[in-house]
């Protein structure tokens, strides 16, 4: 019984220190760390919707993690893909260099056509986003979709 009381007291003290240590800052300059982004490939043959979350932030760069689901169409097959990607943004103001590295898992609709289910998700491009704004626009070169155009918002 004494151990349980000590454990509860320690946990409550720890929770109080964590809550009191949160930075309040200026509410009008709230940094939005969550993103919803829609992307489209050439001629709309590849498109997806993504949730992105900021995990690290410094004065000149951001690191995010992105989860996505989408549709694709190839020469002989089409299907659904799922992705997990590490996103790195370099830049201080509105313009950013965006570099992505991740994995994409594709499920084809035709069982008789063999596609490699795992493939890299690599992207290099330009991303326009104001530090405290809501809208973002991205364009760049990607493997496997060649050219990607995306639009999203932060919340």
C-alpha positions in Angstrom: 0.0 0.0 0.0 2.9 2.4 0.8 4.6 1.7 -2.5 1.4 2.5 -4.4 1.0 5.8 -2.6 4.6 6.8 -3.3 4.2 5.8 -6.9 1.0 7.9 -7.3 2.7 10.9 -5.6 5.7 10.7 -7.8 3.6 10.5 -11.0 1.4 13.4 -9.9 4.5 15.6 -9.2 6.0 14.6 -12.6 2.7 15.5 -14.3 2.6 18.9 -12.5 6.2 19.7 -13.6 5.5 18.8 -17.2 2.3 20.8 -17.3 3.9 23.9 -15.7 6.9 23.6 -18.1 4.8 24.1 -21.3 5.5 27.3 -23.1 2.5 29.6 -23.4 3.9 32.1 -25.9 1.9 34.5 -28.0 -1.4 33.0 -28.9 -1.6 35.0 -32.1 1.7 33.5 -33.3 0.7 29.9 -32.6 2.8 27.4 -34.5 0.6 24.9 -36.2 2.2 21.4 -36.1 -0.5 19.4 -38.0 -1.0 19.3 -41.8 -3.5 17.7 -44.2 -2.0 17.6 -47.7 -3.5 16.3 -51.0 -1.0 15.4 -53.8 -1.5 14.6 -57.4 0.8 13.0 -60.0 0.9 13.4 -63.7 -2.5 13.4 -65.4 -4.1 12.5 -62.0 -2.9 8.9 -62.3 -1.5 9.0 -58.8 -3.1 10.9 -56.0 -3.2 10.7 -52.2 -4.2 12.4 -49.0 -1.7 12.7 -46.1 -1.5 13.6 -42.5 1.7 15.3 -41.5 3.0 16.1 -38.0 5.9 18.3 -37.0 8.2 16.4 -34.7 11.4 18.6 -34.6 11.8 22.3 -35.1 14.8 24.6 -35.2 15.2 28.2 -36.4 16.1 27.2 -40.0 14.6 23.7 -40.5 11.7 21.5 -39.6 11.4 17.7 -39.5 8.0 16.1 -39.9 6.5 12.6 -40.3 3.8 11.9 -42.8 1.3 9.1 -43.2 -0.7 8.8 -46.4 -3.1 6.7 -48.4 -3.9 7.1 -52.1 -4.7 5.6 -55.5 -2.4 4.9 -58.4 -2.7 3.6 -61.9 0.1 2.0 -63.9 0.3 0.7 -67.5 -1.4 -2.6 -66.7 -2.6 -2.4 -63.1 -4.1 0.0 -60.6 -4.6 0.0 -56.8 -4.1 1.6 -53.4 -0.9 2.7 -51.7 0.0 3.5 -48.2 3.1 5.5 -47.2 5.1 6.6 -44.3 7.7 9.3 -44.9 10.2 11.5 -43.0 10.0 15.1 -44.3 12.7 17.7 -43.8 12.1 21.3 -44.6 14.9 23.8 -44.9 14.2 27.5 -44.9 13.2 30.3 -42.5 10.4 32.3 -44.2 7.9 31.4 -46.8 10.1 29.3 -49.2 11.4 25.9 -48.2 13.5 23.2 -49.8 11.5 19.9 -49.0 13.4 16.6 -48.9 11.4 13.4 -48.2 12.6 9.8 -47.7 10.1 7.0 -46.9 8.4 3.8 -47.9 5.4 3.1 -49.9 3.3 -0.1 -49.9 1.2 -0.7 -53.0 -1.6 -3.2 -53.3 -2.7 -3.9 -56.9 -6.3 -4.7 -57.9 -5.3 -7.5 -60.3 -3.8 -10.6 -58.7 -2.4 -11.9 -61.9 -0.1 -8.9 -62.4 3.0 -9.0 -60.2 4.0 -5.6 -58.8 6.6 -5.0 -56.2 4.6 -4.1 -53.1 7.4 -2.1 -51.3 9.0 0.8 -53.0 10.9 4.0 -52.0 9.1 7.3 -51.5 11.6 9.9 -52.4 10.8 13.6 -53.1 12.8 16.8 -53.6 11.1 20.1 -54.3 9.8 23.5 -53.3 7.3 24.2 -50.6 5.6 27.5 -50.0 4.2 27.9 -46.5 4.2 30.9 -44.2 5.5 30.2 -40.8 2.3 31.2 -39.0 -0.1 30.8 -42.0 -2.4 27.9 -42.8 -2.0 27.3 -46.6 0.8 25.4 -48.2 1.7 24.6 -51.8 4.3 22.0 -52.9 5.8 21.0 -56.2 8.7 18.8 -57.0 10.2 15.6 -58.4 9.4 12.2 -56.9 10.1 8.6 -57.2 7.9 6.8 -58.3 5.4 9.4 -59.5 7.9 11.8 -61.4 6.2 15.2 -60.8 4.1 15.9 -57.7 1.8 18.9 -57.1 0.3 19.3 -53.7 -1.9 21.7 -51.7 -2.7 21.5 -48.0 -3.4 23.4 -44.8 -2.1 23.5 -41.3 -4.1 23.3 -38.1 
